[in-house]
Amino acid sequence: MNPDKSKQTAEEHGKCMLTRRKFLMYSGTAAATSSVITLNMFPGTVQAKELQAQVTTYPRTLIAKLSELKANQPLDFNYPDNGPNSQAMLVKMDVPGGGGVGPKQDVVAYSYMCTHQGGPLQNEYKVVGEHRVLGQCPFHLSTFDLRRHGIIVSGQAYESLPQVLLELDGDEIYAVGIMGLLFGRTDNKLAG
């Protein structure tokens, strides 16, 4: 093969090839152009506009007195209302937990409804050494770790258990919000 001919072929070949830089520049320009054309040719297409954030406030509800709680004995309550799927539990775990209140940060509260298919978790609180779990759900055996914000440990659930946010005011424990969506609801707060 002639070395001059192979050099010439490589040079010609390079002329028709795009560098990575040119490719990215051209493709970015093409994408921007097509976006502008789409917005101008098809009026009524979605366009961004500025909106005010919607702030949701929960009721501040007295649940219990810290001095009356016994270690690892759940206390049942409803929050944020008495509507469907509002059953929850408050427990003094005797070990620190994420979002816990009290001197040892060991008082936490969670929804009693499994996040998978709403299975009831009442009477499923367990102490296993240093672990504090809620479950197994009777539907598909989901278990949640109460020391780590109700994260799923096993089973079919794919979301953490909704945690009721607590506030300690002297000896009184108040529910002040929920982290996560209650099972079966599109909004944690019922209208009206």
Beta strands, then each sheet from edge to edge (+ up, - down):
strand 1: 61-65
strand 2: 75-78
strand 3: 87-92
strand 4: 107-111
strand 5: 125-128
strand 6: 131-135
strand 7: 143-145
strand 8: 151-154
strand 9: 163-169
strand 10: 172-179
sheet 1: 1+ 10- 9+ 4- 3+ 2-
sheet 2: 5+ 6- 7+ 8-
end
